[in-house]
Amino acid sequence: MTSKRFSVVVLILLISLWTTLAFSITEDEKNNIAVYEKAADGVVNVTSIAVQMDFFFNAFPTQGSGSGSMIDTKGHTLTNHHVVANAQKLEVTLADGSKWPAKLIGSDPDNDLAVIKIEAPKEKLKVIPMGDSKNLRIGQKVLAIGNPFGFERTLTTGVISSLGRTIRSEVGTLIEDVIQTDAAINPGNSGGPLLNSDGEIVGINSAIISPSGGSVGIGFAIPVNTAKKVIPELISKGYVTYPWIGATIQPLLPEIAKFMKVSVERGAMIAEVAKGGPAERAGLKGGSQRVQVGNMIVVVGGDIVVKVDQNDLKTHDDLIRYIDAHPDLLKILKRAGMREEAVS
């Protein structure tokens, strides 16, 4: 009798132990669940419909989709510019499945950001708080929520793989201080939030590098501090004001310099200046002829900017960065005559 009782007790203990192990949740998993439950309802599906022309110039609609984050109870939603670009119609699907027509409020192609708006009751709108991307650390845990391939509010997790990356937007401008992550980002995730462990937005998922079109662990997010800087202008004006030099700039590369027989190998070539613009007022000259150098067509004959405020320029991107950082006054040291000119 005693041995039977002992066997029963042992069996009960084993079952209890197995149940505890089988259904135990780690602290990290608890955090994943908490973040998802806090933020998922604020992630929306953005559907865009554009009109294209076929070979016979017949118009036909095309549909794309992405993600977005609800940023206030007025219905403003943050997403990517490339998600809504050229759309004739926008629609937002909320977590409860309700669909709402959306209006483009403002777009910033240079940073691949846009704000759209829906007219929905406040009780339906779940706002996701914005965090701070300034003090992010490599190795820090991040979570992405979006609608990859149409699978709504999918959660993926990972870490910050690198910081301070630079990627090029669809319009050719540089996007600085980009966050690189290995959290899976796929088509449809664009515009969705990259979250920290507190469920705050620290980035806006924007791009991936992939030979297959799917995630291979190299994704990029626009830092939320960039978004916080441009959102007020997008809402109030519909666009973002940037410094303008009034010139088309091309990179000076060693092979181009050799072809042109100039003494410098790196810098920014002035290809064209806008009439009445800051560059023209400073006396900068644009190019006079197009030539082919290898497989490149370049405009030559214009000024070559090699320094700005005594800082050497290695590429034309360096000049653009300086202009963006110093909108009030730009001092350019020109190669031709080495004259210092002020462009305001």
C-alpha positions, 0 to 999 in steps of 0.5 A: 500500500505504501509503495503504491502511494509512493508511485502515485506521488512520484507520478503526480510530481513528474506530471506537475514538473513536465507541465511547468516546463512545457508551459513556462514563459521566459522573461524575454517572451513575456516582454515580447507578448507585452509589447505586442499587446501594447502596440499591435492595435496601433499598427494599420494596413495601408492599401494604395491604388494607382493608375498605370498605362499598359503597352497600348496606353490603356489605363489600369489600376495597380494595388500595393500595400504597406504598414503604418503607425497611428500617431495621434487620436486625430487619425494621423498615420505615419508610413513610408513615402514609397508606400503612398507615392503616386496613389490615386486612392488610399485605404487604411485597415484598422485592427478591428478589420474596419476600413477607412478612406485615407487622405495624404497629408504630407510627404517627405521623399528625401527621408521616405516618410509620409503622413496620411489621415483617416476620419475615424472615431477616437475610440477606434484609434490606438496610438503608439508612443514615440521613443527616442532613437538618439541613445540606441545601442548595437545589440539592443532588442527591437521588435517589428510589427507590420503586414508582410505579404498581407499577413496583418500585424505580424510580429518579428524580433531581433536586435539592432545590428548597426547604427549610423547607416546611410541609404539612398532614397528612391529619389536619390537623396541620402538618408542618414543615421539609419538603423540596421536590424536583423528583425525580419522585414519583408514586403508589406512591412514598409512604414510599420514601426520598429519598437523598443522593449517598452513598446515605443517607436524607435524607427520606421521600417523602410528597406531591405537588402535581399537577393530574393525579395524576402528577408535575409536579416538585413533591414533598415529603419528610419530613426524616429527622431528624424520622423519627429523632426519632419512630422510637424511640417508634414501636417502643417504644410504637406512638405518639408523645407530643405536648404537649396544650393540651386545647382545640379552636382555630380561626383568627381572621381579619379577616372573623370579627373584623369580624363579632364586633366585636373589636379584634384581627384575628388570633389563635387562638380557643378553640372548646372546652376539654376538661374537666380539661385544661391549658386549663381549668385555666388558666382559658381559656374555650371558645365558646358558640355557632356562627355562620356568617360567609360560608361558614364556621361558627365557634364564638364567645364563647370567649377569643382568644389573641393572644400567647404569651410576648410573641410575637404570634400571626398564626394558630392554627397559630402557637400549635400550633407554640409548644406543640410546641416548649415542652412543659414550660411554656406562658404564654398572654396572654389578651385577656379581661382581659389576664391571664397564665396558666401552662398545664402 
